[in-house]
Amino acid sequence: YVNDRPKPLWSDLFKGKTVLIQGKPGCGKDTQGRLLQNLCGFKFFGSGYELRRLFSKFPILAESLGNGNLAPEIIINYLMTANLIKLEKFEPIVFAGAAKKLGEAIGLIDLLTLLNRKLQVIVIDIDDELMRERIVTRRNCDACETSFFGEDFVSNPTCPQCKGLLSFRPENSSKKAIDKILSWYKTDVLSVIGYFEKIGSVTRINGHRSKKEIFENILEILKK
């Protein structure tokens, strides 16, 4: 089985797919990745989710990420490897925002080559204004690991899906941390996207649309 198939939007065209969704903070990477998981049967790898699971073992890591820093490369490489090698060949997986450093991207391609998997990268493009707006109003449900944006969730921090409590991420709580996130995006992450573009793995899509429209666009790309 694949993620307890059947999923409502499962397609045999998804078999063995390895997808990485990238883009600016707040573009909806996790949201679209979770839709692929819940509706299409993809395994989901969200770097933020995976790292938060390690906080009890690495309290220094929690503090560092809360200040807007990137995770150590060795931890990300370990997490990506551990998730990939346990997959059956036919199981699809989506990475949301993983590989933020060039070394991580190169390591991921090397690993996928050994596993005979081909990477598809989808970059969701949004402008800086929307990015900042979403960062400061982003709230995350710790129960179902879903992110939401908007003033409504700031004033009423209740998850509309599971009714859990919404919390803000520490890295979104101060201007200094937000500025640091934007800084490493413009250096590290853009270098990663450039690397993937050079090997012909990238498709860019417009992120200034509804969640549903973006998801439908992603499905069209994955079914080609």
TIDREN-120141 format. One record per residue (C-alpha): z negated, x negated, y negated. Coordinates in steps of 0.001 Angstrom, whole numbers. Layout:
REM residues N
Z/X/Y
...
***
This chain:
REM residues 224
0/0/0
323/-1031/-3641
-2681/-139/-5819
-3375/2956/-3722
163/4255/-4036
1699/6639/-4684
1382/6311/-8444
3158/8998/-10483
5732/6624/-12005
6052/4121/-9170
9561/2795/-8520
10757/456/-5794
12353/-1505/-8638
8839/-2711/-9503
8340/-4489/-6180
7281/-8103/-6676
7519/-7912/-10484
5490/-10362/-12540
5257/-9194/-16140
3527/-10773/-19111
3003/-8692/-22252
2488/-10795/-25357
2308/-10236/-29098
17/-10329/-32094
-3604/-9173/-31805
-3672/-5397/-31947
-96/-4875/-30761
-1250/-2938/-27669
-948/-5499/-24871
-3917/-4241/-22869
-3015/-606/-23521
491/-1020/-22111
-774/-3163/-19243
-3279/-483/-18248
-526/2146/-18347
1521/46/-15927
-1556/-218/-13720
-2560/3431/-13786
866/5075/-13752
3091/2552/-11970
861/737/-9483
828/-2719/-11094
-2114/-5022/-10602
-3640/-5731/-14011
-4758/-9067/-15444
-6280/-8904/-18914
-7602/-12261/-20076
-10289/-10623/-22223
-11482/-8432/-19351
-11514/-11334/-16889
-13399/-13568/-19325
-16023/-10924/-20148
-16827/-10766/-16425
-17829/-14456/-16634
-20177/-14128/-19608
-23315/-13902/-17465
-22423/-17206/-15806
-21170/-18914/-18968
-23196/-17724/-21997
-21727/-20546/-24075
-18267/-19124/-23359
-19339/-15706/-24664
-20603/-17255/-27892
-17442/-19320/-28359
-15083/-16381/-27825
-17209/-14246/-30135
-16544/-16799/-32868
-12804/-16359/-32407
-12101/-19423/-30268
-9723/-19585/-27319
-11080/-19954/-23802
-10878/-23379/-22122
-7516/-23870/-20438
-9082/-24727/-17086
-10778/-21316/-16863
-7624/-19356/-17712
-5570/-21359/-15211
-8182/-20730/-12518
-8294/-16982/-13219
-4502/-16591/-13218
-4181/-18590/-9999
-6932/-16635/-8250
-5298/-13315/-9141
-1782/-14364/-8156
-2440/-16002/-4796
-4204/-12925/-3396
-1197/-10671/-4036
1112/-9497/-1308
4689/-10539/-1999
5768/-6990/-2869
2857/-6223/-5216
3697/-6159/-8938
1296/-7598/-11533
1095/-7398/-15303
-622/-10022/-17456
-1814/-8744/-20832
-2036/-11526/-23392
-2619/-14298/-20862
-1212/-17799/-21341
-2209/-18364/-24960
-1805/-22147/-24729
1315/-24109/-23831
-392/-25805/-20891
-1329/-22409/-19483
2256/-21190/-19833
3690/-24242/-18085
1078/-23963/-15325
1899/-20291/-14851
5623/-20987/-14451
4877/-23784/-11965
2659/-21476/-9920
5169/-18619/-9975
7862/-21009/-8793
5703/-21921/-5780
5163/-18216/-5077
8870/-17431/-5493
8168/-15005/-8329
10152/-14648/-11541
8397/-13961/-14841
9437/-11270/-17315
7883/-11586/-20767
7789/-8613/-23125
6737/-9326/-26715
5554/-6335/-28741
6382/-7085/-32380
4204/-5744/-35204
3793/-6947/-38784
668/-8630/-40214
-453/-5521/-42091
-638/-3380/-38952
-2203/-6251/-37038
-5107/-6613/-39490
-5575/-2846/-39698
-5889/-2574/-35935
-8145/-5604/-35524
-10821/-4268/-37871
-10741/-734/-36396
-10429/-1751/-32743
-13081/-386/-30422
-13406/-1071/-26709
-14851/1066/-23929
-17005/-1075/-21666
-16894/1587/-18941
-13143/2032/-18433
-11989/-1130/-20292
-9652/748/-22629
-9084/-202/-26265
-8614/2210/-29149
-7639/1763/-32784
-8364/3818/-35868
-11048/4973/-38290
-11799/8002/-36083
-13148/5697/-33382
-15214/3778/-35942
-16958/6946/-37147
-17148/8507/-33664
-17415/5680/-31107
-16909/7789/-27994
-14205/7059/-25420
-11812/10041/-25214
-11015/9178/-21591
-14403/8696/-19924
-16819/9655/-22747
-18379/6193/-22606
-19682/4380/-25673
-17130/2400/-27678
-18188/-998/-28989
-16561/-3519/-31279
-15695/-6962/-30051
-17749/-9771/-31639
-14571/-11671/-32534
-13466/-8711/-34684
-16725/-8419/-36598
-16339/-11189/-39172
-13540/-12356/-41453
-14092/-15954/-40320
-13569/-15069/-36658
-10519/-12913/-37436
-8971/-15710/-39516
-9516/-18124/-36613
-7776/-15714/-34212
-4803/-15426/-36546
-4700/-19203/-36892
-4446/-19930/-33174
-1956/-17109/-32757
396/-18750/-35261
58/-22143/-33585
-755/-21822/-29880
602/-18379/-28971
3837/-18693/-30937
4441/-22006/-29136
3957/-20217/-25815
6405/-17464/-26773
8876/-20114/-27911
8565/-21863/-24552
9241/-18635/-22668
12217/-17910/-24943
13735/-21296/-24110
13699/-20481/-20385
15198/-17034/-21035
12229/-14906/-20011
11565/-12946/-23222
12505/-9442/-24338
11230/-8320/-27752
10471/-4701/-28574
9425/-2821/-31704
5675/-2166/-31767
5798/184/-34774
6141/3231/-32537
3895/5516/-30552
2158/4292/-27407
4383/6598/-25355
7628/5344/-26924
6655/1720/-26354
5727/2435/-22741
9034/4201/-22091
10839/1181/-23561
8920/-1152/-21237
9800/972/-18216
13494/818/-19163
13297/-2980/-19302
11508/-3284/-15963
13947/-1004/-14163
17024/-3039/-15131
***
